[in-house]
Amino acid sequence: MSAGSSYSAQPKVILVIEDSPTQALHTYSLLERSGIQAICATNGRMGLNLAHQVHPDLIVLDVQMPDMNGFEVCSQLKNDPDTREIPVIMLTRNDAIDAVQMGLQCGADDYIPKDAFADAVLIETLRQMGLLAQ
């Protein structure tokens, strides 16, 4: 395929790590409707494994999960040479300032509270990161 080809680029792949089936389906559907291929992990360990297997373009990560919380997952991703370059957006109900600071300190590229504007903020963030067309 030549550079001038009319074929569209491969869809971006985003890994959603979310323990709530309802929230995971919501985020998955939002991304798929936006033209992004989404894959889901229901816990932190599964998310870490999928990050290594798939090497997604971005990870959307919940904070409050059993066994391994989002801060621990993010720290492991950012301390691993194989996954440290994958951008991480924390998307969570925990909007306390200390949680936001902790998320950014452990390496998250952005922190979006789950509120009425979360979907719009996530989509705009993906546009600004070049993962969605303007």
Backbone as JSON, one array per atom type, in Angstrom:
{
  "sequence": "MSAGSSYSAQPKVILVIEDSPTQALHTYSLLERSGIQAICATNGRMGLNLAHQVHPDLIVLDVQMPDMNGFEVCSQLKNDPDTREIPVIMLTRNDAIDAVQMGLQCGADDYIPKDAFADAVLIETLRQMGLLAQ",
  "N": [[0.85, -1.18, 0.0], [0.65, 2.13, -0.9], [1.85, 5.4, 0.14], [0.07, 7.3, -0.73], [-2.32, 6.03, -0.79], [-5.86, 5.3, -0.61], [-6.83, 3.87, 1.47], [-8.02, 3.44, 4.81], [-6.42, 4.15, 7.94], [-5.25, 1.7, 10.29], [-7.51, 0.89, 12.91], [-7.27, 2.43, 16.11], [-6.24, 0.87, 19.16], [-7.6, 0.46, 22.29], [-7.14, -0.41, 25.61], [-9.33, -1.2, 28.13], [-9.43, -1.18, 31.53], [-11.38, -2.26, 33.91], [-13.4, -3.07, 36.63], [-16.15, -3.09, 37.0], [-18.82, -4.47, 35.33], [-20.88, -3.0, 34.08], [-19.82, -0.38, 33.81], [-17.56, -1.02, 32.28], [-18.74, -1.99, 29.89], [-20.08, 0.33, 29.1], [-17.92, 2.15, 28.6], [-16.51, 0.68, 26.69], [-18.44, 0.58, 24.61], [-18.71, 3.34, 24.03], [-16.13, 3.91, 23.02], [-15.98, 2.15, 20.82], [-18.08, 3.15, 19.21], [-16.87, 5.48, 18.5], [-15.02, 4.72, 16.7], [-12.84, 3.33, 17.58], [-11.0, 0.45, 18.38], [-11.8, -1.5, 21.09], [-10.7, -3.28, 23.94], [-11.33, -5.27, 26.81], [-10.45, -5.65, 30.25], [-11.12, -7.25, 33.29], [-9.91, -6.93, 35.71], [-6.95, -5.8, 37.49], [-4.65, -7.5, 37.19], [-5.29, -9.06, 34.93], [-5.44, -6.95, 33.15], [-2.76, -6.05, 33.09], [-1.55, -8.3, 31.92], [-2.86, -8.33, 29.39], [-1.97, -5.87, 28.41], [0.7, -6.41, 27.92], [0.45, -8.43, 26.0], [-1.08, -7.3, 23.87], [-0.22, -4.7, 23.51], [-1.51, -1.99, 23.56], [-2.69, 1.17, 22.11], [-3.42, 2.94, 24.02], [-4.38, 3.04, 27.47], [-7.26, 2.85, 29.4], [-8.04, 3.27, 32.66], [-9.5, 2.13, 35.64], [-9.62, 3.16, 39.08], [-10.53, 2.14, 41.57], [-10.49, -1.03, 42.29], [-10.76, -4.51, 43.08], [-8.23, -6.54, 44.71], [-5.9, -5.53, 43.08], [-5.33, -2.22, 42.86], [-5.97, 0.67, 40.69], [-3.82, 2.49, 40.9], [-1.67, 0.86, 41.59], [-1.58, -0.8, 39.34], [-1.01, 1.11, 37.32], [1.51, 2.04, 38.2], [3.02, -0.33, 37.9], [2.82, -0.69, 35.13], [4.17, 1.62, 34.22], [6.7, 1.23, 35.24], [7.74, -0.81, 33.82], [9.76, -1.63, 31.14], [8.63, -2.56, 28.75], [6.03, -1.63, 28.66], [5.95, 1.0, 29.47], [5.72, 3.22, 27.79], [3.13, 3.33, 26.94], [0.33, 5.34, 26.92], [-1.66, 6.25, 29.77], [-4.88, 6.72, 30.94], [-6.62, 7.57, 33.72], [-9.84, 6.79, 34.67], [-12.27, 7.39, 36.76], [-14.42, 7.16, 39.68], [-13.36, 8.27, 41.91], [-12.63, 11.32, 42.83], [-11.15, 12.86, 44.54], [-8.71, 15.27, 45.5], [-6.23, 14.31, 46.44], [-6.24, 11.74, 45.38], [-6.21, 12.26, 42.63], [-3.69, 13.51, 42.44], [-2.09, 11.35, 43.29], [-2.59, 9.55, 41.21], [-1.45, 10.89, 39.0], [1.18, 11.04, 39.92], [1.91, 8.36, 39.92], [2.21, 7.92, 37.29], [0.14, 8.25, 35.43], [-1.22, 9.67, 32.47], [-3.38, 11.29, 32.29], [-6.25, 12.19, 34.25], [-9.48, 11.49, 34.75], [-12.45, 12.31, 36.22], [-15.34, 10.28, 36.83], [-18.1, 11.62, 35.86], [-20.93, 13.64, 34.88], [-19.8, 14.72, 32.62], [-17.78, 13.07, 31.79], [-17.65, 11.28, 29.53], [-17.55, 13.04, 27.3], [-15.22, 14.47, 27.94], [-13.31, 12.4, 27.9], [-13.43, 11.61, 25.16], [-12.63, 14.02, 23.91], [-10.07, 14.25, 24.98], [-8.87, 12.02, 23.81], [-8.93, 12.86, 21.16], [-7.19, 15.07, 21.3], [-4.87, 13.71, 21.85], [-4.36, 12.55, 19.47], [-5.56, 10.15, 18.83], [-8.06, 10.0, 17.82], [-9.84, 11.23, 14.99], [-9.92, 14.72, 14.18]],
  "CA": [[0.0, 0.0, 0.0], [1.48, 3.32, -1.01], [1.53, 6.49, 1.06], [-1.06, 8.04, -1.26], [-3.46, 5.14, -0.86], [-7.09, 5.8, 0.0], [-7.23, 3.0, 2.57], [-7.96, 4.11, 6.11], [-5.43, 3.62, 8.86], [-5.74, 0.71, 11.24], [-8.13, 1.53, 14.08], [-6.48, 2.43, 17.34], [-6.68, -0.12, 20.14], [-7.55, 0.94, 23.67], [-7.42, -1.39, 26.65], [-10.12, -0.69, 29.25], [-9.3, -2.02, 32.72], [-12.52, -1.82, 34.72], [-14.01, -4.23, 37.26], [-17.61, -3.02, 36.92], [-19.28, -4.84, 34.0], [-21.69, -1.91, 33.52], [-18.9, 0.68, 33.39], [-16.72, -1.53, 31.2], [-19.56, -2.01, 28.68], [-20.32, 1.72, 28.72], [-16.7, 2.71, 28.01], [-16.28, -0.1, 25.47], [-19.4, 1.05, 23.58], [-18.33, 4.7, 23.67], [-14.93, 3.85, 22.19], [-16.31, 1.48, 19.55], [-18.87, 4.11, 18.41], [-15.95, 6.52, 18.05], [-14.12, 4.15, 15.71], [-11.66, 2.77, 18.24], [-11.15, -0.93, 18.82], [-11.62, -1.58, 22.53], [-10.65, -4.58, 24.6], [-11.58, -5.04, 28.23], [-9.94, -6.52, 31.3], [-11.99, -7.05, 34.45], [-9.12, -6.66, 36.92], [-5.61, -5.28, 37.22], [-3.72, -8.53, 36.71], [-5.67, -9.35, 33.55], [-5.06, -5.77, 32.38], [-1.31, -6.08, 32.88], [-1.27, -9.35, 30.94], [-3.3, -7.87, 28.07], [-1.09, -4.78, 27.98], [1.91, -7.04, 27.37], [0.11, -9.21, 24.81], [-1.66, -6.5, 22.79], [0.48, -3.41, 23.44], [-2.51, -1.05, 23.03], [-2.3, 2.56, 21.88], [-3.74, 3.69, 25.23], [-5.1, 2.28, 28.49], [-8.21, 3.56, 30.26], [-7.87, 2.5, 33.88], [-10.26, 2.46, 36.84], [-8.78, 3.17, 40.28], [-11.06, 1.29, 42.63], [-10.68, -2.41, 41.87], [-10.28, -5.45, 44.1], [-6.91, -7.18, 44.55], [-4.86, -4.6, 42.65], [-6.02, -0.99, 42.45], [-5.44, 1.32, 39.5], [-2.52, 3.11, 41.16], [-0.68, -0.22, 41.52], [-1.49, -1.2, 37.93], [-0.32, 2.17, 36.6], [2.92, 2.0, 38.6], [3.67, -1.48, 37.27], [2.93, -0.4, 33.7], [5.17, 2.67, 33.98], [8.02, 0.75, 35.66], [8.11, -1.92, 32.94], [10.24, -1.09, 29.86], [7.78, -3.01, 27.65], [4.72, -0.95, 28.67], [6.04, 2.36, 30.04], [5.38, 4.26, 26.81], [1.69, 3.31, 26.66], [-0.36, 6.35, 27.73], [-2.69, 5.76, 30.69], [-5.87, 7.68, 31.44], [-7.43, 7.04, 34.81], [-11.23, 7.18, 34.56], [-12.71, 6.83, 38.03], [-15.32, 7.94, 40.53], [-12.56, 8.88, 42.98], [-12.16, 12.62, 42.33], [-10.47, 13.6, 45.6], [-7.47, 15.87, 45.0], [-5.08, 13.44, 46.72], [-6.29, 10.62, 44.43], [-5.75, 12.81, 41.36], [-2.24, 13.68, 42.56], [-1.47, 10.03, 43.33], [-2.67, 9.0, 39.86], [-0.45, 11.53, 38.15], [2.5, 10.67, 40.43], [2.26, 6.98, 39.55], [2.52, 7.89, 35.87], [-1.0, 8.45, 34.53], [-1.11, 10.83, 31.59], [-4.54, 12.13, 32.58], [-7.12, 11.68, 35.31], [-10.81, 12.0, 34.44], [-13.49, 11.83, 37.14], [-16.59, 9.81, 36.22], [-19.22, 12.51, 36.18], [-21.8, 13.85, 33.73], [-18.99, 15.17, 31.48], [-16.66, 12.15, 31.59], [-17.58, 10.77, 28.15], [-17.09, 14.13, 26.43], [-13.82, 14.76, 28.28], [-12.5, 11.3, 27.39], [-13.36, 11.7, 23.7], [-11.81, 15.18, 23.56], [-8.68, 13.91, 25.34], [-8.39, 11.11, 22.76], [-8.69, 13.71, 19.97], [-5.98, 15.86, 21.54], [-3.74, 12.78, 21.83], [-4.22, 12.07, 18.13], [-6.13, 8.82, 18.67], [-9.32, 10.18, 17.08], [-9.79, 12.31, 14.01], [-10.5, 15.99, 14.62]],
  "C": [[0.89, 1.23, 0.0], [1.0, 4.42, -0.07], [0.31, 7.28, 0.58], [-2.34, 7.22, -1.34], [-4.68, 5.71, -0.15], [-7.57, 4.91, 1.14], [-7.11, 3.75, 3.89], [-6.92, 3.42, 6.99], [-6.07, 2.56, 9.75], [-6.4, 1.43, 12.42], [-7.2, 1.43, 15.29], [-7.08, 1.41, 18.3], [-6.51, 0.47, 21.53], [-7.95, -0.19, 24.6], [-8.15, -0.7, 27.78], [-9.96, -1.66, 30.4], [-10.31, -1.5, 33.74], [-13.21, -3.04, 35.3], [-15.53, -4.23, 37.21], [-18.05, -3.38, 35.5], [-20.08, -3.72, 33.32], [-20.79, -0.8, 33.0], [-18.02, 0.23, 32.23], [-17.49, -1.52, 29.88], [-19.83, -0.59, 28.18], [-19.11, 2.31, 28.01], [-16.37, 2.0, 26.7], [-17.16, 0.41, 24.33], [-19.06, 2.46, 23.1], [-17.14, 4.7, 22.71], [-15.23, 3.24, 20.83], [-17.12, 2.41, 18.65], [-17.99, 5.22, 17.85], [-14.92, 6.0, 17.05], [-12.84, 3.57, 16.29], [-11.95, 1.33, 18.63], [-10.85, -0.97, 20.32], [-11.54, -3.04, 22.96], [-10.76, -4.33, 26.09], [-10.91, -6.09, 29.09], [-10.75, -6.2, 32.55], [-11.23, -6.87, 35.76], [-7.7, -6.26, 36.51], [-4.64, -6.29, 36.66], [-4.01, -8.9, 35.25], [-5.26, -8.18, 32.65], [-3.57, -5.73, 32.09], [-0.94, -7.12, 31.84], [-1.66, -8.92, 29.53], [-2.43, -6.74, 27.53], [0.18, -5.35, 27.35], [1.61, -7.79, 26.07], [-0.26, -8.33, 23.62], [-0.87, -5.23, 22.51], [-0.43, -2.35, 22.82], [-1.94, 0.35, 22.84], [-2.52, 3.41, 23.13], [-4.46, 2.75, 26.19], [-5.99, 3.23, 29.27], [-8.36, 2.7, 31.51], [-8.73, 3.02, 35.01], [-9.3, 2.44, 38.03], [-9.26, 2.13, 41.28], [-11.42, -0.09, 42.1], [-10.18, -3.32, 42.98], [-8.9, -6.0, 43.74], [-5.8, -6.19, 44.22], [-5.55, -3.34, 42.16], [-5.31, -0.34, 41.25], [-4.09, 1.98, 39.7], [-1.41, 2.06, 41.04], [-0.48, -0.67, 40.07], [-0.68, -0.17, 37.15], [1.17, 2.17, 36.93], [3.65, 0.85, 37.94], [3.84, -1.25, 35.77], [4.08, 0.57, 33.42], [6.57, 2.26, 34.4], [8.53, -0.4, 34.79], [8.54, -1.35, 31.58], [9.34, -1.44, 28.67], [6.47, -2.23, 27.56], [4.79, 0.51, 29.09], [5.63, 3.46, 29.08], [3.9, 4.29, 26.47], [1.02, 4.38, 27.53], [-1.47, 5.72, 28.56], [-3.58, 6.93, 31.1], [-6.64, 6.99, 32.54], [-8.83, 7.65, 34.7], [-11.93, 6.56, 35.76], [-13.68, 7.75, 38.77], [-14.56, 8.7, 41.62], [-11.96, 10.19, 42.47], [-11.51, 13.47, 43.42], [-9.11, 14.08, 45.09], [-6.26, 14.98, 45.27], [-5.07, 12.23, 45.79], [-5.8, 11.07, 43.05], [-4.22, 12.94, 41.37], [-1.53, 12.33, 42.56], [-1.48, 9.39, 41.94], [-1.61, 9.58, 38.94], [0.97, 11.18, 38.61], [2.89, 9.25, 40.03], [2.41, 6.82, 38.04], [1.36, 8.06, 34.92], [-0.8, 9.72, 33.72], [-2.26, 11.8, 31.78], [-5.39, 11.43, 33.61], [-8.49, 12.31, 35.09], [-11.81, 11.44, 35.44], [-14.72, 11.37, 36.36], [-17.71, 10.71, 36.72], [-20.03, 12.69, 34.91], [-21.01, 14.21, 32.46], [-17.89, 14.18, 31.09], [-16.53, 11.65, 30.15], [-17.02, 11.83, 27.21], [-15.62, 14.46, 26.68], [-12.91, 13.66, 27.75], [-12.34, 11.39, 25.88], [-12.49, 12.88, 23.27], [-10.34, 14.92, 23.88], [-8.08, 12.99, 24.27], [-8.11, 11.87, 21.46], [-7.37, 14.46, 20.13], [-4.72, 14.97, 21.5], [-3.51, 12.2, 20.44], [-4.77, 10.67, 17.89], [-7.47, 8.83, 17.96], [-9.14, 11.32, 16.1], [-10.43, 13.55, 14.59], [-11.82, 16.13, 13.96]]
}
